[in-house]
Amino acid sequence: MYLTSEKKKEFFAKHGKNEQDTGSPEAQIAMFSFRIAHLTEHLKKNRKDYHTQRSLIKLVGKRRKLLDYLKATEINRYRSIVAELGLRR
């Protein structure tokens, strides 16, 4: 499994308030970004895996919604997470 509980705790500790903070938008965006990168690599090798392709599209949409929410509510937090993860619009 590519995403273990230790890896999740590391993401939540780094991007959330603590490792128990699973609900903050920054932690969720970081987790989605990691999963998107993993699925993208998988799809480069398995072009006809349409189930994974659909999952990837759904994840990108979820991340986009969280980024839009963060941008509308607190622009400084949005800018910091975009710069930290290297995302672009």
PAZAPA-4460 file (N, C-alpha, C; in steps of 0.05 Angstrom, whole numbers, plus 32768, in hexadecimal, padded with zeros to 4 digits):
% residues 89
    n_x    n_y    n_z   ca_x   ca_y   ca_z    c_x    c_y    c_z   seq   type   mol
   8011   7FE8   8000   8000   8000   8000   8012   8019   8000     1      M     A
   800C   802B   7FEF   801D   8042   7FEC   8017   8058   8001     2      Y     A
   8000   8056   800E   7FF9   806B   8021   7FF3   805E   803C     3      L     A
   8008   805C   804C   8005   8050   8067   7FFC   8064   807B     4      T     A
   7FF4   805A   8093   7FEB   806C   80A7   8001   807F   80B1     5      S     A
   801A   8075   80B0   8031   8086   80B8   8034   809D   80A5     6      E     A
   8031   8097   808B   8033   80AC   8076   801D   80C1   8079     7      K     A
   8005   80B7   8080   7FEE   80CA   8084   7FF4   80DC   809C     8      K     A
   7FFE   80D0   80B2   8004   80E0   80CA   8019   80F5   80C4     9      K     A
   802C   80EE   80B3   8041   8100   80AB   8036   8118   809C    10      E     A
   8023   8112   8089   8016   8128   807A   8006   813A   808D    11      F     A
   7FF7   812E   809F   7FE6   813E   80B1   7FF7   814E   80C4    12      F     A
   800D   8143   80CD   801F   8152   80E0   802C   8169   80D1    13      A     A
   8033   8165   80B8   8042   817A   80A9   802F   8190   80A0    14      K     A
   8017   8189   8096   8006   819C   808A   7FEE   81A5   809C    15      H     A
   7FE8   8195   80B0   7FD2   819C   80C3   7FDE   81A8   80DC    16      G     A
   7FCD   81AA   80F0   7FD6   81B5   8109   7FE6   81A0   8119    17      K     A
   7FDD   8187   8117   7FEC   8171   8124   7FE5   8158   8114    18      N     A
   7FEE   8141   811D   7FE9   8129   810D   7FCD   811E   8110    19      E     A
   7FBE   8129   8122   7FA2   8121   8125   7F8F   8133   8115    20      Q     A
   7F9A   8149   8109   7F8A   815C   80FA   7F86   8153   80DE    21      D     A
   7F72   8142   80DA   7F6D   8137   80BF   7F5A   8147   80AF    22      T     A
   7F4D   815B   80BB   7F38   816A   80AD   7F40   8184   80A2    23      G     A
   7F58   818D   80A7   7F60   81A7   809C   7F63   81A6   807E    24      S     A
   7F5C   81BA   8070   7F5E   81BA   8053   7F7A   81B5   8049    25      P     A
   7F8E   81C1   8057   7FAA   81BD   804E   7FB2   81A0   804F    26      E     A
   7FAB   8192   8064   7FB2   8176   8067   7FA4   8165   8052    27      A     A
   7F8B   816B   804D   7F7D   815C   8038   7F88   8161   801C    28      Q     A
   7F8E   817A   8017   7F9A   8181   7FFD   7FB5   8173   7FF9    29      I     A
   7FC5   8172   800E   7FDF   8164   800C   7FDB   8146   8007    30      A     A
   7FC7   813A   8015   7FC2   811E   8012   7FB8   8119   7FF5    31      M     A
   7FA5   8129   7FEC   7F9B   8125   7FD0   7FB1   8129   7FBC    32      F     A
   7FC3   813C   7FC0   7FD9   8140   7FAE   7FEC   8128   7FAC    33      S     A
   7FF1   811B   7FC3   8001   8103   7FC3   7FF4   80EC   7FB4    34      F     A
   7FDA   80E9   7FB9   7FCB   80D4   7FAC   7FC9   80D9   7F8E    35      R     A
   7FC6   80F2   7F86   7FC4   80F9   7F69   7FDE   80F3   7F5B    36      I     A
   7FF4   80F9   7F68   800F   80F3   7F5D   8012   80D5   7F59    37      A     A
   800A   80C6   7F6D   800C   80A8   7F6C   7FFB   809D   7F55    38      H     A
   7FE2   80A6   7F53   7FD0   809C   7F3E   7FDA   80A5   7F22    39      L     A
   7FE5   80BC   7F20   7FF0   80C5   7F06   8006   80B3   7EFD    40      T     A
   8018   80AC   7F0F   802E   8099   7F08   8022   807E   7F00    41      E     A
   800E   8075   7F0E   8001   805B   7F07   7FF5   805C   7EEB    42      H     A
   7FE8   8073   7EE5   7FDB   8075   7ECA   7FEF   8078   7EB4    43      L     A
   8007   8081   7EB9   801B   8082   7EA4   8023   8066   7E9B    44      K     A
   8022   8053   7EAE   8029   8037   7EA8   8011   8027   7E9E    45      K     A
   7FFA   802E   7EA8   7FE1   801F   7EA1   7FCD   8032   7E94    46      N     A
   7FD0   8036   7E7B   7FC0   804A   7E6D   7FA2   8043   7E6B    47      R     A
   7F9C   802A   7E6B   7F80   8022   7E68   7F71   801C   7E83    48      K     A
   7F7D   8025   7E98   7F70   8021   7EB2   7F5C   8038   7EB7    49      D     A
   7F44   8035   7EAD   7F31   804A   7EAD   7F25   804F   7EC9    50      Y     A
   7F24   803B   7ED9   7F1A   803E   7EF4   7F2D   8051   7F04    51      H     A
   7F46   804D   7F01   7F5A   805E   7F0F   7F59   807A   7F03    52      T     A
   7F54   807C   7EE9   7F52   8096   7EDC   7F3B   80A6   7EE7    53      Q     A
   7F24   8099   7EEB   7F0D   80A6   7EF7   7F12   80AF   7F13    54      R     A
   7F20   809E   7F23   7F27   80A5   7F3E   7F39   80BD   7F3F    55      S     A
   7F4C   80BE   7F2C   7F5E   80D5   7F2B   7F4F   80EF   7F25    56      L     A
   7F3C   80ED   7F13   7F2D   8105   7F0C   7F1C   810F   7F24    57      I     A
   7F11   80FC   7F33   7F01   8103   7F4B   7F13   8110   7F60    58      K     A
   7F2B   8105   7F64   7F3E   8110   7F77   7F47   812C   7F70    59      L     A
   7F4C   8131   7F56   7F53   814C   7F4D   7F3D   815F   7F53    60      V     A
   7F24   8157   7F4E   7F0D   8168   7F54   7F0A   816E   7F72    61      G     A
   7F0E   815A   7F83   7F0D   815F   7FA0   7F22   8172   7FA9    62      K     A
   7F3B   816F   7F9E   7F50   8181   7FA6   7F4A   819D   7F9C    63      R     A
   7F40   81A0   7F84   7F39   81BA   7F79   7F24   81C8   7F8A    64      R     A
   7F10   81B9   7F93   7EFB   81C5   7FA4   7F07   81CF   7FBE    65      K     A
   7F19   81BF   7FCA   7F25   81C7   7FE3   7F36   81E0   7FDF    66      L     A
   7F45   81E1   7FC8   7F55   81F8   7FC3   7F44   8211   7FBE    67      L     A
   7F2E   820E   7FB1   7F1C   8224   7FAC   7F10   822E   7FC7    68      D     A
   7F09   821B   7FD8   7EFF   8223   7FF3   7F14   8233   8002    69      Y     A
   7F2C   8229   8002   7F41   8236   8011   7F47   8251   8005    70      L     A
   7F46   8253   7FEB   7F4B   826D   7FDE   7F36   8281   7FE5    71      K     A
   7F1D   8278   7FE7   7F07   828B   7FEE   7F07   8293   800B    72      A     A
   7F10   8282   801D   7F0E   8288   8039   7F27   8295   8044    73      T     A
   7F3E   8288   803F   7F58   8293   8049   7F6D   8291   8034    74      E     A
   7F72   82A7   8027   7F84   82A8   8010   7FA1   82A3   8018    75      I     A
   7FA9   82AA   8030   7FC5   82A6   8038   7FCB   8288   803B    76      N     A
   7FB8   8279   8047   7FBB   825C   804A   7FBC   824F   802E    77      R     A
   7FAB   8259   801C   7FAA   824E   8001   7FC5   8252   7FF3    78      Y     A
   7FD0   826A   7FF5   7FEA   8270   7FE8   8000   825F   7FF4    79      R     A
   8000   825B   800E   8015   824B   801B   8014   822E   8012    80      S     A
   7FFC   8222   8011   7FFB   8206   8009   8001   8202   7FEC    81      I     A
   7FF9   8215   7FDB   8000   8213   7FBE   801E   8215   7FBA    82      V     A
   802B   8227   7FC9   8048   822A   7FC6   8056   8212   7FD2    83      A     A
   804C   8207   7FE7   8059   81F1   7FF5   8058   81D7   7FE4    84      E     A
   8041   81D3   7FD8   803D   81BA   7FC8   8045   81BE   7FAB    85      L     A
   8049   81D6   7FA2   8051   81DB   7F87   803A   81D8   7F73    86      G     A
   8022   81DF   7F7C   800B   81DD   7F6A   8009   81F7   7F5A    87      L     A
   7FFB   81F5   7F44   7FF7   820C   7F33   7FDB   820B   7F28    88      R     A
   7FD0   8221   7F21   7FB5   8222   7F16   7FB6   8222   7EF8    89      R     A
***
